[in-house]
Amino acid sequence: MQPELQGQHSKGAYRSVAATSKQRVIMPKAGEAAVTQPYSIDEEGEGGQLWMYSNYDFAKVRRELDLFTPAEEMSDPVPPMARHTAPPSHVITDKSGHMRGSSQPPGLRFPTGGIIGSHFILCGLYLASSSAAFSIWSLDLHTMVWRHLEPAVLAAGSWNRAVLWPERGQVLVLGNEKYDLASDYSRRAVNFDQMAVINLETYGIYAPPRLEIPAKVQAAGMSALNEGLASDFEVESDDGRRVKCSRRILLERWPWFRKENERHVQRLSGVVRDAPALDIADTLLGNFTPARLTATTLMIPEPMPVCIALVQYFYTLSLSTPLQNRAPVLSALLFLAKQYDIERLAKLVVHALHQRIDISTAVGIYEIATLAGEQNLQVRALSVAHVSGF
């Protein structure tokens, strides 16, 4: 807590909240073809930047936003702030003037919050002469635009405290849906009878998938795939065309394929041991509906572009090519990921679809999300479709 000094406002639990994150969101750089979507990286030592938000004078609210950054991360010198003295090895930057939006948070009492993805989440009690509510706001740390989140579950009742669960992208709000917030606050009563779970992904707020392979290594992997280096296996599409690739890469990065390959080898060794006179061609065939695996080929009943995009994913663990980001290919990859338990691919596709949602695409993405069982994406797409008057 910072005490009141020379007319400056103090910090404390009643009016301020500080938040940091174990991850940082990196936006794609111009000319970096191997990275087409925002992605997350881990902060070294689970440290990094710390954001502090404060609000004062609730009748005529004043908002402050300060960014604490490790000094070694600052490439340009920052002038010292009159309001604060920076802690050792850190630099404080005043971001108060950068905040914008059609509406901004009112004065919130006992604010709590945190960082999920590239959003600063602010929760707190809003009390006015004519109304009282538990309020949730999000600040996009890239555009610095505020947005008010209005979950229906919080429209009535006495909700008092919130806890962020960044790993799940959720806000857990504690309170009681039958009590009155204004009367409870006047008695300083805090309720922990019920918990409301707010899934922030339905608002497009979530932590993007981590970048597993650096962009330069991805480019090298794509070159190896395009040139057919170390290609000892083929993925066959529904029209008989084939994509040459490395069996080792599929074994290392596709658990379903590794499991089916082991089962195929065991079946082959058992058949050869028990019936050595059997035609060897019969022992090489294993039918794993709907895909079919043989000693040198995996048949996937999908068009050739989808098969290419799938192999490209295993070489890069990302969706970085124009082919992979075509709408029909994205939807096909999502269903393949669900069918063959490729968890990271499913997350990447859902992430890409979140980035594409607008009035013109909302209905199509809603249908894909519904069929794939992606409820949070489905709810967000439906909300955008309703805005468009669908």
N, C-alpha and C positions, 0 to 999 in steps of 0.2 A: 504493500500500500504506500502511496505517495501522499504525504500530508499537504494541507493547504499552505501555500507559501507565496507571498508577494502577489496576491490576487489570482494566482493560478488555481485551477480546480484540482481536487484530489482524486485519486484512484481508489477503488475499493469494491467490495462485493455488492454494494447497493447500486452502483452505477457503471461498473466496468467489467470487462471480460477479456482474458488473454487466451490465445489459442495457437498451437503449433501442430505440425503433422510429421509423421514418420516418412511421408512420401511427398514428392513434388511433381506437379504436372508440367510436362514439357510440350510446347506447341510445335507443330512441324515447321521446319525452316525452309525458306524459299530455295529451290534447287536441290533439296534433299529428297530425291525421288523414292528412296527406300522407306521413308516414313511419311505416311499420308494422313494419319490420325493423331490426335493428342495421346500421349502415353505417360505412364508414371515411372519415376525412378525413386529408389530408396535414398533417404537422407543419410549421410555418413554419421554414424554414432547416434542415429535417431534424433538429430538436432536440426539445425537449419534455421529458417526464418520463423519469427514469432510475431503475430498480429495482435494488437491491443485496441479494442474499441471501447469508447466511453461516451456516455450521454449525460447532459446536465440541464438544469432549468427546464423542468418538464412542461411548464406552461408555454415556454418559447424555447423549444429544445435546441441544444447545441450539441453537435456530434464531432468527435475526434477519432481519428484512426491513425495509429502509429505502427510502423514496421521496424522490427529489430532484426538486423542482419549481421551475421558474423563478418568481421572486418576483412578477412581474407577473400570473401566472395565479392567485395566491392571493387570494381575496376576503376571507377572514378571517385575522387574525393567528394564527400558530402559535408556541407557546412554544418557546424554544431547548431542544435536546436535551443531556442531560448526557454522552452517549456520544460525540457528534460535534460538530465545529464546521462549520457550513455554508459552502460556498464562496461567493464574492461573487455577488450577484444570485440566489441559490438558497435554498430552504427545505427542510430535511430533516424528514420525518414518519416516526415509528416505527410501522410496520404489523405488528410482530411479534405483538401480541396479537390481531390480527384473523384470523390464519390458523386454519383449522379443517378438518375432514374426518374420516371414519371411520379413516383412517390418514394419516400424514404422513411425509415423507422421512426415512430413517435418515441417519446421518452419511455424507456422500459426500466422497471425496477427489478433488482436482483437478476441481471442478465446472465445467461449461461450460453455456451456455444462451443464451436470447434470448427475444424476444417475437414471437408470431405471433397476429395478431388481438387478442383480449382475454385471451390466455393467456401466462403466464410459463412457459417450458419449462426444466426443470432436468435436467441429465445429469451422471453422475459414477460413480466406482467405489465399490461397496459391498463392504467386506471384513469378514467376521466369522470367528469361530473355526471354524464349521462350513460356511460357504458364501462364495462370492465371485461377484459379478455386475456387469455394467454396467447401471445403473438409470436409467430415464427417468420423470420426474414432470411433471405440469402443474398450475399454479395458476390458477384462474379469477380474474382481477383484479376482476371485478364481485361475485362471491359469496365470494371468498377461500377456496374449497374446493380442497383438494389431491386429485389423482387419480393413481394409479400406472398407467403405460402398460406393457404387457408384450408386446412384439412377439415372436413365436415365433422369429424369426431370431436373437435375442440370448440364447436360452435356454442355448446352449452355446458354448464358444469363449472366446477372449481378446480382448474388445473394449475399446479403450483411450481413444479420443478421439472427440468428436462435434462436428459443425459444423452450425449451423442455416442453412437456405436459406428465408428468410421468403417470398420471391416465389413459391416453388413449394410452400410449406407442408410442407417435408420436413426430416427430420433425417438427416444423413449420418454414419454411425458407422464408424470405421476400426478394423481389427483382423484377427484370423485365427480362423476358425471351428474349427480343429483343435487350437489350443493351449489351455493352462490358465491362467486369469486369475490365480489365487492364486500359482502358481509364477512366472509372468512378473512379477508385481508385486514379489515378493521379490527378483528379480534386476534390478528397474527396467527391464525390457524393454518396449518399446513397438512394437506391430506396425502396419504400414501395408500389409499384403499384400492385404487385401480390404476392400470397402466395402458396408455394408448401408444400404439406402435405406428410411426409414420415412415413409410418407405419413400425415401427422397428420390429414388430412381424414377418414380412416376412423375417427378418434376424435371427430369433430366439432370439430376444431381447425383453423381456417383464417382468413384475413383476409376479412371481409365485403366485398362490392363497394363501391366508392366511391359517394358521393352526387354524381351528376353535376349535378343541378339542385336548387337550394335549395327548401325546402318551399313558400315563398311563391310562387316562380315556377311550381312544379308546380300550385299551386291556380289561378293565372292561366291556365295552359295548359288545365286541365280546364274552366274557365269558358268559354274560347274554343271548346273542342270541343262542350260542351253547348249553347252558344248558336249554333253554326254559323257563327262568324265566319271570314271568308276561306275558306269551304268551296267548293272548285272541283273536288273529286274525290270518288269514292264507292268504298267497299269493300263488295262484295256477298257475302252469306253463301250457304250451300247451299240455303236456302229462298227466295231471291230478295230478301230484305230487305236494306237498304243502310245503311251508316254514312257520313254526310257528314264530310269532313275536308279538310285542306289538302295538296295535292300537294307543295308546297314542303317541308313537314315530312317527308313520306315520302322525298323525294329527299335531304334533308340527313341523315336518321338511319337510312336503310335501304339499305345498299350493294347488296343484291340488286335492290331496286326501281329504284335509280338506273341500274344496269347494264342491266336489262331495258328500262327506259324509253329509254335511249340506243339500244339495239338496235332497239327498235320504231320510233323516229324515223328511223334509218338505213334500215330496211326500207321504211318509208312513203315516204321521199324517193326511194329507188331504184325502187320500183314506179311512182311517179308520173312519174319521168323516163323510164323505159323503156317504159311503156305508159300514156300520158296518157289514152287512151280508156277505161281500166278504171274500173268502178264504184268510186267513192270509198269506199263502204261496205266493199268487200272489202279495201281497203288499211288500214283502221283496225283490223282484227282480227289480233291476234297470239296464237297459241296456245302458251303456255309451261306445259306440263304440270307439276303438276296445276293451278296457278293460271293464270288467263287475264287478260291485260292488254289493255285497249282505251284509246282516247284519254281517256276520262273515268271508267273503271271498272276495278277489279281484283277479279276473282271468286276467292274463296278457298273451297274446298269444306269449310267448317267451320260449325258452328252459329252463330247470330247472337251469343250471349254471348261466344264465343271471338273473333269478329271485333271486337266492341266492346272487349274486353280488350286485343287486340293494338294497336288504334288508340290506346287510352289509354296503352299503354306508349310509343308513339312520341311522344306529346305530353308525357310526364313522364320518360321513361327510368327508370321505376321501376315497382314493383308496389305501388301504394298504395291501391287501391280494394278494397272488399269483394268485388266481382265477380272481380277478378283473383286474389284469394287463396282462391277456392273450389277445392276439391281437383280436380274434373274439369277446370276451366279451367286450373289450373296444369299438369296433365299434358298437356293439348292445347297449351298455349303452349310447353312444353319440346320437343315434337315439331316444332312449327312453327319454333322457333328452330334446331333441328338441320337441318331441311330447307332453310331459307332463309338460313342462315349469319348469324343474329342472335346474335353471341357474347355480348353483354352480357345479353340477355334470358335466354339459357341459364344464365348464372351467377346471375342473380337468382332464377330458378325453383329451381335446385339449392339456393341459400341458403335460400329459403323452405321447401323440403322438409326441409332439415336442421333448421330451427327447429320443424317439426311432428312430427319422429320421436318416437314413444313406443311403448309396448307395443301400443296399439290400432291404430296406423297403420303399423307397421314392415313388415308383409307387403305391403300395397298399395304403399308407397314402394319396397320392394325390386323389385317387378314393374316399376314405372315406370322405375326406374334401370337395370334390366337391359335393357329394350327400348331405352332412350335411350343406352346405352353409357356411363353415368356410373358408373365402377367404384368410386370411393371412396365415393360415396353408397350404392351397392349393398352394399358390404362393411359399412358402418356399420349399415344397415337390417337386414342379415342377423344381425349381432351382437346387436342389440336383440331381434330375433325369437327368437333362440336363448335369450336370457335369459327371455323370456316362455313358453318351453316349446313353441314352435311346431314 
